[in-house]
Amino acid sequence: MNIKPIRNDDDLHAAFLHLEHVFQAEVGSAEADEMEVLVTLIEAYENKHYPISPPGAINAIRFRMDQQALTPSDLEPYIGSSGRVSEILNYKRPLSIRMVKRLHDGLHIPYESLLADVA
């Protein structure tokens, strides 16, 4: 096993190429160990240099609506009146802490997403 740190995108590309050769290795083999180490190195490099931020609150709400086939009126127990729901979904009003808690508890939208837009 000749693995080196991933310091730049060229190293990352080389690590991916090497990973292709050991990816289907038999569990418990030296190649499987090498694959695990490569995956860990690649993951660490990508998390540091290409972090994925959580989606904004409205995108997270709309995604959950799509997942569960919800309509804006289905959000009223969590947000308030239909007018308030419309204002929230159209970026005209921010979510309150109470709305964030209700959306998290009721629709299981992660706090990280609901609070991503808060400065």
Order of alpha helices (4+ residues) and beta strands (2+ residues): alpha-alpha-alpha-alpha-alpha-alpha-alpha
